[in-house]
């Protein structure tokens, strides 16, 4: 079997707020699997929102290149839900990248960088 990613964990400062934000944006409630952990099933990969213990500090350095990319069926609807959910930042509109992807970028309330891509335009590289 080939190696595959099955779970991606992002740190959040408030698990309740994260569950609310991502449920609103993704259009599904997700699943609380532990007191500080909420899962959203995104195809074959689980997006796991985890609130670390209070003494753990998760830095988000300026220029951090980590971005969670999510392919969606209705980018316009997701963009509207995203704006309504109260992100830290969201693009004003949807743009088409030079490689053909239609997308919008945002930052969740906890500093995690997100990109939502029209599923019909996902580019996975030349091979």
N, C-alpha and C positions, 0 to 999 in steps of 0.2 A: 504494500500500500504506500502511496506517495505521502510525503509529509504535507499536512494541511493545517491551517489555522482554524481553531474551533471556538476560541474565546478571546476577546480583547477587553482588558480591564482599564477603566479610566477612574481616576480619583475625583471624588466630589466632596465638597465641604458640608453638605446637608443632604442626607439620603432621601428625606421626604421631598425636598425641593427638586432634587434630581429626578425622582420617580415621576413627579408631576410634570416637570419640564419635558422629559423625553417621551412620556406617554402622550402629551399634547402634540409634540412635533412628529412623532412616529405614527400616531393614530392608533396605538394599541397600548393596553395598560401595563404590559410586562408582568414580571412575577417577582415578588419579594421572596428570596431564597434564604435569607438570614437577616438578622437585625440591621446590619450595616451593608447589605448587598442586595441589589435589585437587577434582575436580568431582563434583557430585551432580545427576543429571537429575531435576528436579521439574516434570513436565509439559513445557511449552515453555520453561521458564526453568531455567537452570543456576545452582545455588547453588555458588559458587566459594569454597572455603576457601583463603586465601593467607597464608603466613607471610612477612611483610615482612623485609627485611634487618635484622640485629641493631641497626644504628644508627638505624633508623626507629622512632619511638615513636608508637603509635596511641592517642590519649586516648579514654577513655570517660567524659565528664563526667557528674557527678550530674544526674539528671533528663533524660538524653539521650532524646529522643523516638523515635529510630530503633528500629523493631521489625521483624523478619522474620516475616511471616505465612505459614504453611504449611497448606494444606487437606489433610486426611487422611481416608481412608476409615474407619478404625477408631480413633477417638480414645482409647478406653479402652486398647487395646493399645499405642498410641504413648505414652500417659501412663505406662504400666507400664515400657516400654522406656526412656523418658526418665529415670525415677527410678533405674533400674538402671545407667544409663550414667554417672552421676556428674556431674550438672550443678552449677554454682555455686549455683543456686537453682531450685526448681520449686514450683508451686502444689501444695497438699495434695490437691486434687481438681479436678474439671471443673465449671465453672459456666456458666450461661446468661446471656449479656449482655442488657441491655435491648433491643437491636436484634435479638435472636433467635439470635445465634451461640452455639453450645456450644464452649467453648474452655478451654485451660489455658496459662498463661504460664510461661516458664522463662528462665534465663540459662545460656548455655553456659560451659564452663570458662575462657573468655577474656573474659567480660563482654559478649558479644553477646546482646541481648534477642530472645527468640523467643516466638511465639504459635502454637500448634497448634489448628486449627479443624476441627470436624466438617464434612466436605465438603458434606453435605446441608443445612447451616445457614449457609453463606457468604453474607454480605451485602455487595453491591458498590455500594450507594447506591441512590437512588430512580429513576435513569434506566436 
